[in-house]
Structures are given as structure tokens and as C-alpha cells.
């Protein structure tokens, strides 16, 4: 498990999820864009939803538990990036959900 550290708070994510989030968040912040990052908590971690406002003015760090970076899935990145550009903001989704989302979007084109 890795950690996203933002504004004095620490949020836990699996390393593979965190690697994809890091890429998309980095792209948005590099463009000086502000946005929400949202996810659903599992019942083991108390259930509910979390939304965090990300902006270039607030320090953010990513700490991974593994020593090797995971391979990135282009479809997962496309889905996360597409969501990050909506009013809802970047929504954390599983790799399977992202691949399904990417397929649905390609059908619409």
C-alpha cells in the first residue's frame, strides 16, 4: 500500500492505483488546474466517500511501498484523465471499471 500525502493528511491506496493517480494528477497540476479527487471508502476503512480539493498551491506527495514502479495501463489512464476533466473531477476507479469506461467512450465516438 502506498500513500498520497496532501495538506497534512495521508490517504492510503494500493501502489498500482496510486501510480495511475500520480500520472493524472501530475498532468493536471502541471497545467495549473485545480480539481477534486474523490473515492469511495471500503467498509473495512469506515465506508463513505472522500473528496479532496487539489491545486498547485498545496503540497502533494506520493509514497509507494514497492521498490519498482508498476506498469501503467493506457486505458486506465485515459479513463481517469477523462473524468478529471469533468465537473465531478478525478474519481478513483478500479482497472476493470476504467477499461469498461474506456470501451463505452470509444463506442460513442
HUKA-V203197 format. One record per residue. N is the residue number from 1. RES is the residue in one small letter. PHI is phi as a letter, one per 20 degrees, with the letter a starting at -180 (none if undefined). OMEGA is omega in degrees with one decimal (999 if undefined). D_FIRST is the distance of its C-alpha to the first C-alpha in Angstrom with 1 decimal. Layout:
N | RES | PHI | OMEGA | D_FIRST
N | RES | PHI | OMEGA | D_FIRST
//
This chain:
1 | x | none | 177.8 | 0.0
2 | x | d | -175.9 | 3.8
3 | x | c | 168.8 | 6.9
4 | x | d | -177.4 | 10.3
5 | x | d | -172.6 | 13.0
6 | x | b | 176.0 | 16.3
7 | x | l | 179.5 | 19.6
8 | x | n | 177.7 | 18.5
9 | x | d | -180.0 | 15.8
10 | x | c | -178.8 | 12.1
11 | x | c | -175.0 | 10.1
12 | x | e | 175.7 | 6.6
13 | x | b | 172.5 | 5.7
14 | x | f | -177.3 | 4.4
15 | x | g | -177.6 | 5.4
16 | x | f | 176.0 | 8.7
17 | x | f | -177.9 | 9.4
18 | x | f | 178.5 | 8.7
19 | x | f | 177.9 | 11.1
20 | x | f | 177.2 | 13.6
21 | x | f | 179.9 | 13.6
22 | x | g | -179.0 | 14.1
23 | x | f | -177.5 | 17.0
24 | x | f | 179.3 | 18.7
25 | x | f | 178.6 | 18.3
26 | x | g | 178.4 | 19.7
27 | x | f | -178.7 | 22.6
28 | x | f | -177.5 | 23.5
29 | x | f | 177.1 | 23.4
30 | x | f | 178.9 | 25.3
31 | x | e | -179.5 | 28.0
32 | x | m | -179.6 | 28.1
33 | x | e | 174.6 | 27.1
34 | x | d | -177.5 | 25.8
35 | x | a | 174.0 | 24.0
36 | x | e | 167.3 | 21.9
37 | x | d | -176.4 | 18.3
38 | x | c | 175.3 | 18.0
39 | x | b | 178.0 | 15.9
40 | x | d | 178.3 | 16.5
41 | x | e | 177.9 | 14.7
42 | x | f | 177.2 | 14.5
43 | x | g | 179.8 | 17.1
44 | x | f | -178.4 | 14.7
45 | x | d | 173.9 | 13.6
46 | x | o | 179.3 | 17.3
47 | x | m | 178.3 | 18.2
48 | x | n | -179.5 | 19.8
49 | x | c | 178.5 | 19.2
50 | x | c | 171.7 | 18.0
51 | x | c | -179.0 | 19.6
52 | x | c | 177.9 | 19.3
53 | x | e | 178.8 | 22.1
54 | x | d | 176.9 | 21.1
55 | x | b | -179.9 | 24.0
56 | x | f | -177.7 | 24.8
57 | x | e | -178.3 | 26.1
58 | x | d | -179.2 | 22.9
59 | x | f | 178.0 | 20.5
60 | x | c | 178.8 | 17.1
61 | x | c | 178.7 | 14.3
62 | x | c | 178.6 | 11.1
63 | x | c | -177.2 | 8.9
64 | x | d | 178.5 | 6.8
65 | x | e | 179.8 | 5.7
66 | x | e | -178.6 | 8.0
67 | x | e | 180.0 | 11.6
68 | x | d | 177.7 | 12.9
69 | x | f | 178.9 | 12.6
70 | x | f | 175.5 | 12.4
71 | x | f | -178.4 | 15.8
72 | x | e | 178.8 | 16.5
73 | x | e | -178.0 | 18.4
74 | x | g | 179.1 | 21.5
75 | x | f | 177.6 | 22.1
76 | x | f | 178.0 | 18.8
77 | x | f | 179.5 | 19.4
78 | x | f | -179.4 | 23.0
79 | x | f | 179.4 | 22.1
80 | x | f | 179.2 | 19.7
81 | x | f | 179.3 | 22.3
82 | x | f | 179.3 | 25.1
83 | x | f | -178.9 | 23.6
84 | x | f | -179.0 | 22.9
85 | x | e | 177.8 | 26.7
86 | x | d | 177.1 | 27.8
87 | x | g | 179.2 | 28.8
88 | x | f | -180.0 | 25.8
89 | x | n | -178.8 | 23.4
90 | x | f | -179.3 | 20.0
91 | x | d | 179.5 | 18.7
92 | x | f | 177.6 | 15.2
93 | x | c | 179.4 | 16.1
94 | x | f | 178.2 | 15.0
95 | x | f | 178.5 | 16.2
96 | x | f | 178.4 | 19.1
97 | x | f | -179.1 | 20.1
98 | x | f | 179.0 | 20.1
99 | x | f | 177.0 | 22.2
100 | x | f | 177.9 | 24.6
101 | x | f | -179.4 | 24.9
102 | x | f | 178.6 | 25.7
103 | x | f | 179.1 | 28.3
104 | x | f | -179.8 | 29.9
105 | x | f | 179.2 | 30.2
106 | x | f | 179.5 | 31.9
107 | x | f | -178.5 | 34.3
108 | x | f | -176.1 | 35.4
109 | x | f | 999 | 36.3
//
